Amino acid sequence: MYAAVVTSFDAPPAYLEFPSPVPAGSDQVLVDVIASGLHRRVRSQADGSHYTSTGELPLVPGVDGVARLPDGTLRYFALGDTPSGAMAEQTVIDLRQSFELPGGTDPVRVAAAMNPAMSSWVALRRRTGFQAGQSVLVLGATGSSGQMAVQVAKQLGAGRVVAAGRNPERLADLPELGADIVVSLGDSAKLAAAAADVDVVIDYLWGPATADAMISIATHRKNDRQPLTWIEIGSVAGATAEIPSAALRALPLQIVGSGQGSVSTRDILAELPAIAEAITRGALRIDARGVPLRDVTSAWQDIDSAERIVFTP
């Protein structure tokens, strides 16, 4: 079969022949891949920087997608750690980590949206006691996952969503997606005024941006007894952050991570059908672009695209 094959962590994948994987158990099935999204998680998998990387090469990247089973049904699937990922003509899925999609589903939209939607949806549903009516700050709201987080927070009942990011054009689009207030990350005074009393922070940035935001919120909070849950999901702005000790002492602040390992596979899988349903009925929007898998090398280098690239074998 042909696949996107990583032979060096310093170069993009190439369209090469690769051995077809073989099912290893009764719950595993060899399937034809229909669509697989190029997510930030996949890029870090392919360059060896993700915290789950084993350094094993060659590998086929891709952590999820839509596949056609031998009986003709379409299923969304998520993969565990494997060198035979989703960006191939075929892959092996575990039926227990997949579910059937309804007729009329757009495979490209589902493959594009599930991963970025999953990050914030699972964070709110499984890493905090989030309740409808509470307020949410999304740090890094102009990235694709951040834009989706604004929509997810509203979909799950947030009373107010503050969206903070750096891209002014994308910030301007966020009210249409559900943001009540948009803030430039360079405007610390406005961020403090808008987000001082949020209940939950969904953080895709980390690094100095997180430290600055945490100080702003902690020093301007009106009710120092109001709990604040800070959910760390991504590290676009830095792998480490200098957390101010005063913030931890001055208010009931809980910092948690959300991702592979901190949330069980069972809990993640339990949320997926509801996410797919929201995508299918148009409640969660994403700009997606289908690209033939044979063009993987050139498409991989399109890092500035506002669209989520989805490879279609």
Residue pairs with C-beta under 8 A, 6 or more apart in sequence:
1 17
1 18
1 19
1 20
1 88
1 89
1 90
2 15
2 16
2 17
2 18
2 88
2 89
2 293
2 294
2 313
3 15
3 16
3 17
3 18
3 60
3 87
3 88
3 89
3 293
4 13
4 14
4 15
4 60
4 61
4 62
4 87
4 88
4 293
4 296
4 300
4 311
5 13
5 14
5 15
5 16
5 18
5 58
5 59
5 60
6 13
6 46
6 57
6 58
6 59
6 60
6 61
7 14
7 16
7 57
7 58
8 57
9 46
9 47
9 48
9 57
10 47
12 46
12 296
12 297
12 300
12 301
13 46
13 60
13 61
13 87
13 296
13 297
13 300
14 296
14 297
15 293
15 294
15 295
15 296
15 297
18 58
18 60
18 84
18 88
20 30
20 90
21 30
21 82
21 84
21 90
21 91
21 92
22 30
22 92
23 29
23 30
23 92
24 92
25 94
27 94
27 95
27 96
28 92
28 93
28 94
28 95
29 69
29 70
29 92
29 93
29 95
30 90
30 91
30 92
31 67
31 68
31 69
31 70
31 75
31 77
31 90
31 91
31 92
31 93
32 67
32 68
32 89
32 90
32 313
33 65
33 66
33 67
33 86
33 87
33 88
33 89
33 90
33 91
33 313
34 65
34 66
34 67
34 68
34 74
34 107
34 111
34 312
34 313
35 65
35 66
35 107
35 108
35 110
35 111
35 112
35 290
35 310
35 311
35 312
36 62
36 64
36 65
36 66
36 85
36 86
36 87
36 111
36 310
36 311
37 64
37 65
37 111
37 112
37 113
37 114
37 115
37 288
37 308
37 309
37 310
37 311
38 299
38 300
38 308
38 309
38 310
38 311
39 63
39 115
39 116
39 308
40 143
40 144
40 145
40 234
41 50
41 63
41 115
42 61
42 62
42 63
42 85
42 87
44 50
44 53
45 52
45 53
45 59
45 61
45 63
45 85
46 59
46 61
46 300
48 55
52 81
52 260
52 261
54 81
56 83
58 83
59 83
59 84
59 85
60 83
60 84
60 85
60 86
60 87
60 88
60 91
61 85
61 86
61 87
62 79
62 85
62 86
62 87
62 88
62 91
62 311
63 78
63 79
63 85
63 86
63 115
64 76
64 77
64 78
64 79
64 86
64 111
64 114
64 115
65 76
65 77
65 86
65 91
65 111
66 74
66 75
66 76
66 77
66 101
66 105
66 107
66 110
66 111
67 74
67 75
67 77
67 91
67 93
67 98
68 74
69 75
73 100
74 100
74 101
74 105
74 107
75 93
75 95
75 98
75 99
75 100
75 101
76 98
76 99
76 101
76 110
76 111
76 114
76 272
76 276
77 86
77 91
77 93
77 94
77 97
77 98
78 97
78 98
78 268
78 269
78 272
79 85
79 86
79 91
79 93
79 97
80 94
80 97
80 265
82 92
84 91
84 92
85 91
87 293
87 296
87 311
88 293
88 313
89 293
89 313
96 269
97 265
97 269
99 269
99 272
99 273
99 276
101 107
101 110
101 276
101 280
102 280
104 280
105 276
105 280
106 280
108 288
108 290
108 310
108 312
109 279
109 280
109 286
109 288
110 276
110 279
110 280
111 288
111 310
112 286
112 288
112 308
112 310
113 148
113 279
113 284
113 286
113 288
113 308
114 272
114 275
114 276
114 279
116 144
116 145
116 147
116 148
116 286
116 308
117 148
117 151
117 152
117 275
117 278
117 279
117 284
117 286
118 268
118 271
118 272
118 275
119 145
119 148
119 149
119 204
119 233
119 234
119 258
119 259
120 138
120 145
120 148
120 149
120 152
120 153
120 202
120 233
121 152
121 156
121 271
121 274
121 275
122 258
122 263
122 267
122 268
122 271
123 202
123 231
123 233
123 258
124 130
124 136
124 152
124 153
124 156
124 200
124 202
124 231
125 156
125 271
126 258
126 263
126 267
126 268
126 271
127 229
127 231
127 256
127 257
127 258
127 262
127 263
128 200
128 229
128 231
128 254
128 256
129 229
130 136
130 156
130 199
130 200
130 229
131 157
132 156
132 157
132 158
132 159
133 157
133 158
133 159
134 158
134 159
134 199
134 200
135 158
135 159
135 160
135 161
135 162
135 197
135 198
135 199
135 200
136 153
136 158
136 160
136 161
136 162
136 198
136 199
136 200
136 201
136 202
137 161
137 162
137 163
137 164
137 195
137 198
137 200
137 201
137 202
137 213
137 217
138 146
138 149
138 150
138 153
138 161
138 162
138 163
138 164
138 179
138 201
138 202
138 204
139 146
139 164
139 185
139 201
139 202
139 203
139 204
139 205
139 209
139 210
139 213
140 146
140 164
140 165
140 203
140 204
140 205
140 209
140 234
140 236
140 237
141 147
141 149
141 150
141 163
141 164
141 165
141 171
141 174
141 179
141 182
142 163
142 165
142 166
142 167
142 170
142 171
142 174
143 165
143 204
143 234
143 236
144 286
144 306
144 308
145 204
145 233
145 234
146 163
146 165
146 202
146 204
147 170
147 173
147 174
147 177
147 286
148 284
148 286
149 202
149 204
150 161
150 163
150 174
150 177
150 178
150 179
151 177
151 178
151 283
151 284
151 285
152 284
153 161
153 178
153 202
154 161
154 177
154 178
155 278
155 283
155 284
160 180
160 181
160 198
161 178
161 179
161 180
161 181
162 179
162 180
162 181
162 182
162 183
162 194
162 195
162 198
163 171
163 174
163 179
163 181
163 182
163 183
164 182
164 183
164 184
164 185
164 191
164 195
164 213
165 171
165 174
165 182
165 184
165 185
166 184
166 185
166 186
168 184
170 306
171 182
171 183
171 184
172 182
174 182
175 182
177 285
181 194
183 190
183 191
183 194
183 195
184 190
185 191
185 209
185 213
188 212
188 216
191 213
191 216
192 216
192 217
192 219
192 220
193 220
195 201
195 213
195 216
195 217
196 216
196 217
196 220
196 221
196 222
197 221
197 222
197 223
197 226
198 217
198 228
199 226
199 227
199 228
199 229
200 228
200 229
200 230
200 231
201 213
201 217
201 228
201 229
201 230
201 231
202 231
202 233
203 210
203 230
203 231
203 232
203 233
203 234
204 233
204 234
204 236
205 234
205 235
205 236
205 237
205 238
206 232
206 234
206 235
206 236
206 237
206 238
206 239
206 240
206 241
207 235
207 236
207 237
207 238
207 239
207 240
207 241
208 237
208 238
208 241
208 242
209 237
209 238
210 232
210 237
210 238
210 241
210 243
211 241
211 242
211 243
211 244
214 230
214 243
214 244
214 247
214 253
215 244
215 247
217 228
217 247
218 244
218 246
218 247
218 250
218 251
218 253
221 228
221 251
224 250
224 251
225 251
225 252
226 251
226 252
227 252
227 253
227 254
228 251
228 252
228 253
228 254
229 254
229 256
230 253
230 254
230 255
230 256
231 256
231 257
231 258
232 255
232 256
232 257
232 258
233 257
233 258
233 259
243 255
247 253
256 262
275 284
278 284
279 286
286 308
287 306
287 307
287 308
288 307
288 308
288 309
288 310
289 305
289 307
289 308
289 309
289 310
290 310
290 311
290 312
291 299
291 309
291 310
291 311
291 312
292 311
292 312
292 313
293 311
293 312
293 313
296 311
299 309
299 311
302 309
